[in-house]
Amino acid sequence: MTKAVNLLINKKLESKPEKKNLLNKISIIKLIAELGSVSVNDIVKNLFLSLPTVNSLIAELLDDNIIRQFDKGESIGGRKPNLYRLCDGLFQVLCIELQRFSITLSVMDNNQNSIAETVELDNELSRNADNLNDIRQIIDQYIVERSIDMDNLTGIIISMPGLINAELGTNETFLHDDNQSITAYFEEKYKKPVYILNDVKGAAYAELKFGLAKNTRNSLIILMDWGIGLGIVSNGEVYLGRDGYSGEVGHMPFIDNGELCYCGKRGCLETVASGIALVNNAKQEIQHGELTKLNELKKEELDHLTPSHIIEAAHKGDQFAINQISKLGTNLGKAFASLIQLLNPELIVLGGKIAKANELITIPIQQAINSYTMAILKEHCEIKVSSLNLDSNTVGLTNYFITKYLSDELLQKSKN
């Protein structure tokens, strides 16, 4: 966090007018972080402040190099309004994206500028909280090798799968410790604010802010990686549920007396429709002598087969790989049909590594939806593959951190 913002947020307040002025400034900064850019009229409308007050606050924020004028907005008559956005590098966020078998690290600022190169490394996510020490060592090495200035770092956002209570900073599925939350562990180590978010809710947040779900009211974001996750956009907001555990579609019962899932139940959707299921089924059939281009992989690659290997083979015309993806898509489509019947979304966005199969996965999904969904419901629901690139989740996580951080600052300072 730059010195200018640090001085503003940590300013000692000696009177009620000073407190009110500070709260208004933080509210303006938060609004700009949420919207990307604002005009004076946007601030007046959203924060219910008078025009003279807003003009005075804008002038002070400009003088402090916290915001800058960068463009003219659209006009509905008269002069085009000035638009303001945050200065580069005001907030710098370390993003830690934990997947089942990898960890991705990056540092990004409030204007989507990359501060430190993104790195993806192997790391198998464990239920055991002892794995936190391994993750911390990976982070420490990244900080040193990328020469990250910790004084400028505002804080840390962690994205990962599992039953995550964002308010408590806990994950009931992975890295669980009854005595200490995940956020508390990293806050103690790095002396920075730390937030945690379920990976699919992070993807839903990115889609709602920057992707295909923008301006939608009721949408579903399906993250198809090693597991299957569901992000629900309800009334224009990401729906969390009572404890933040909504969207565990991968663990809905799907097959009676099916395979044992890692969650401890049998027959979950993930056992037949996930990256893990795709790889396990492919390995079994290859071992039974199926002919496929995947047999050309080295033994080490075959032992560590990933969904990406199968998708790549399918795109090259390998019929075995195409059939594996098609079976996966059929199971997914049947599950999505239930979601459409239940939630009546206007849009389903498919994201994650398996979505890269494009029409090889979307066609069997759509065919299954056509078979199992009432006509009027499916006709009013579009299915699209996410248009966001790999950095977009990081952008969404960074934006989530900044707005959450500023909300917490506002709440804390309002109480003082």
N, C-alpha and C positions, 0 to 999 in steps of 0.2 A: 504494500500500500504506500503510495507516495506521501512525502512529507506534508504536502498541502492538505490531503484528506485526513491524515493522522492528526494534524493540528486541529482541524475542524471538529472531528468526531470526539477527540479527547479534551476539548477546550473546557476549562473550568468556568462554571456558570455562577455568576454572582447576583443575578436578578431574574425575575420572571420574564421580562421582555427579552433578555438574552437567551433564556431557555426556549421561549417561543420561536425566536429567530432561528436558533439552531435546529429545532425540530422541523421547521418549515424548509430549511436548506436540505436536511437529510431526506425529507419527503420528496423534494424536487429531484435530488440525485437518484433516489429509488425509482421515481416515475420515469426518468430518462433511461435508466437501466432496463426497465420493463418494456418501454416502447421503442427504444433505440434512438429516437430523436423527438423533440417536442417544440412546439411554439409557445409563446406567452399565453395564448388563448387556451391551449391544451392544459397548461398548468392551472389556469383560472378555473376551467371546467372540472378538472379531476380532483383538485385539492381544495376547491371552494375558497380561494383566496382572492382578495381584491386586486384589481389591475395595478394600482400604485405599489402595493406590497410586492407583487410578483416582479415588477420592473426593478424595484430596489434590490430584491434578492438575486435576480439574474445579474445585475451589475456587480454585486459583491462576489458572486461565484465566478464571474469572468475575470475579475481582478485577482482572485486567488488561484487562477489557472486550473480550476476544477471542471469548468465547462468551456466550450468554445462554439462560436457561430460557424456553421459549415455550409449552409445552403439556404435557399428560399423554398418555402412550401407552396402547395397549390392554393390558388386564390379562387374564391367564389364571387369575386367582385372587389375592385380596389387593388391596393398594393399586395404583393405576395408577402406572407409573414416570414420573419426570420426563424430559422430552425436551429436548435441548440442540441449538442450531444456532449457526452463526457469526453474529457481529454484522454489520450492514449495512456495506458499503463497506470491509471489511477488505482485499479484493483488488479492484483495478480493472483491467480488461483492454481494450486497444484491439484490436478485431477488424477485420481487413482481409480482406474476401471478394472475391477477384478472379475474375471470370467472363471469358468470351471477349471480351465487348464492353462490360463495365461493371465498376465497382468500388463496393463497399458498405462504408461505414465506420460504426462504432458503438463505444461504450464501455459496458461492463456490469460490474456487481459480482458478488460471489460469491452473492448472494441474488436474482439475476435482476432487479435494479433497473437501469434505464437511467440512466447517468450523463451521457451526451451523445446528443443526437438522432441517429437513424440517417439517413444520407445516401447516396443512390445516384447515381453520376455516370458519364458516358461515359468509357470507356478501353478501347482495343483491346489485348488481350494479345499481346505480341510474343515471338518466339523470342529476340530480341536483348536482352541484359542491359542495354543502354543505356536501355531502357524503365523500368528501376528509378528513374532520376532523375526521370522524369515522374511516376511513382507517388509518390515521396517528396515532390514539390512539392504533389501533391493532398493528401497526408497533412498536410503542414505547414500548408496553408491550412485544413484541417478543424480542426486543433488550435487555430489562432488564432481562427477564427470561432466555435468552440464553447467557447472559454475553458477548454480542458482543462488541469488542473493536472498537469504532468508529474511533480511530486514525489509525487503520490498514485498515479500509474500504476505498477502492478506490472510490466507487460510487454505484449508484442504477440504476437498469434496471427494467422497468415496462412493462409487457405484458398484453394486454387486448383486447377484441373485440371492433369493432366500426370503424368509419371512422377516422383513425389516420394519421395526418401529422407528421411524425417523426422529420422532420427538425424544425418545429415550436413547437413541443411538445404538440399538441392539439388533442382532440378527439371530433368530431362533434356529436357523438352519445351519449356518456356517459361522465359524470363529466365535462360538458362544461361550461366554464365561458368566456364571451367576454373580460373580463378585465385581466385575468391571465391564462397562460398555466398551464397544469398539471405539466410539468417539472419544471417550475418556482416556483410553490407552494412548491414542495418537496426540490428544491435546497435552497430555503429560509429557510426551516425548518431544514434541515440537513447539510447545507454548504458543499455539495458534488455534483459532476457532476451527472446529472440524464438524462437518455435516456428513450424513450418510443417506443414501437413497437407493431404493430397489432399482436394478438396472432397467427393467421394462418401464417403470414409472419415469425414469430419466429419459428413456426413448420417447415416451408419450409426451413428456414436457417439451422435448426438442421438436417433435412433430407439431405440437400445438403452437409453439412460438415461431418456428422457422420452416415447417414442412407442409405436407399435404393437408394436415388437420387444421391448419390455420384458418380461422373464421368459421370453423364448424362448431356445432353445439353438442352433437352426440356422435362420437366416433370410437372405434376400437383400434388399438395399435397392438399388433401381434409381433412379438420378438421371437424369431425362430433361429436359435443357435443350438448349443448342446442340449438345452432344455427348451421349453415352450412357455412364454410368459404373456400376460395380457395386461395392457394399460387401457383404462376406461376413461374417456373424456365424456363427462356428463354436465350438461348445461354450461359448456364452454370452459370447464375446469377439470383437472386431473382428479379423478375420484380415488380416495385412499381407503375408505372404510374405517371402522372404529379404531383399529390399532395400526392401520397402514398395510394390512395383509390382503387387500382385495386383489383379484386378478390371478389367483393361483390355478389357472385353467389346466396347467400341465398335470395337476394332481387330482383332477376330476376322475371318478371311476369310469372306465371306458370298456373294459373287458372283464367278464366274470372269471374269477380264478386265473387271472393272467399272470404275467411275470412279476416278480418282486421288484418294486421301485425302491430307489434309495431313501425315499421318505418313510419306508416301512410298510406301505400298503401294497396290495397286489392289483394289477390291471389298470394302473393310472394311464392317462393319455400319453404321458412321456415315454411309457414303455413301448409304444407302437408308433409314435408320431413326434420324434425329436431328433436332434443330431446324434444323440447317443444310440437311439433305436436304429437310425439309418446306418451308422457305422457297424453296430453289432450284427445286424441282419446281413449286411454285405460281407462281413468277415466270415460268418457261418456258411454262407452259400459259396464263397470262394474256396473255403476249406473242403467243401463237398464237390469241388471240381468244376464250378461254373466258369465258362469262358468269358473273359472280359479284359479290357485294356489295363485294368487295375493289376492284373497278374504281372505286368511289365514293371511294376514298382519294385524297388529294392526291398529286401526282407525288412530292413529297419523302417522303411516308409510304410510298408504294409502293416507292421506291428503297431505303428502309430498313425493308422489311417484316420483321416478327418473328413467331415462333410465336404470340405473344399476339394479334396481329391476326387470324390464321387461326382460332384457337380462339374468339375473340369472334364472328367471322362465323358459325362453325359453330353456336354456341349460339343465334344468331338465326335458324337454320334454313337457312343458305346451303348448298345441296347440294354445290356445288363444294368448299367448305371441309370439309364432312363427309366427302366422298370422299377428300380428301387425308389427313385424320387417320386414316381407316379403313385406307388402304393402309399408312400408317406403322405402325399398330397390328398389322396382319397380319405385317409383317416383324419387328416386335419380338416378337410372340408365338412366331414360329417360332424365334427366337434363344433366348427364355426356355425353350422346350421342351427345348433342348439343356442348358441350365443345370439344369433340374429333373431331367433324366435323370442328369446328372453328379453333382449335389450333394445331391439329395433333401432340399430345404428344407421346413420346416413352414409357412413364410410368405414371401410376396414383398410388399414394401412399395414402392409406386410414388410417387416424389417428383419435385420439380422443376416447372418452368413447364408442361411438356406434360401433366403429371398433372392439371392444372386442366381438361382436356377431359373429365374424369370418365368417364361411361359411353361417350362417343364414342370413347375410346381403350381403355377396359378391355374392352368387349364384343369388338372384333376381336382383342385380345390373347388373351382367354380362348378364343375360337373357334379360333385358331391353335394354342393349347396343347392343346385337346381333340383336334385333328387329328394333332398330332405327338408327343404324350407318351403313354407307357404308362399305362393307366387307373389302376392302383394308386398310381402316383406322383403323378398330378395330383389324385386324390381326397384325398390326404393333404397337399395344399399349398393354402393360402388365398392369394388375391390381393386386396390392399386398397390404396386410395389413402391416402397419409400424412395423419394427422390433425393434424400439427404445423403451426403458422402460420409466417409468414416470420421471426419473431424466434427461433424454436426452434433454427435452425442456429446463431445467435449464442449462445444459451444453451448449446448443446452445445460450441461452440468455447471459450467462457469456462470451462466446467467442465473441459474437456480441458486447457486451459492451467494452471489452478490445480492440478489433480492432478499434472500432469507437472512443474510448477515445484516442488511440495512433494516429489515423489519425488526430483528432482535434488538438492534441499537435504538430504534425508535421506542420500542416497548420498554427497554431498560431506562432510557432517559426520561420517559414520560412518568415513570414511577418515582424517580429521584426528586 
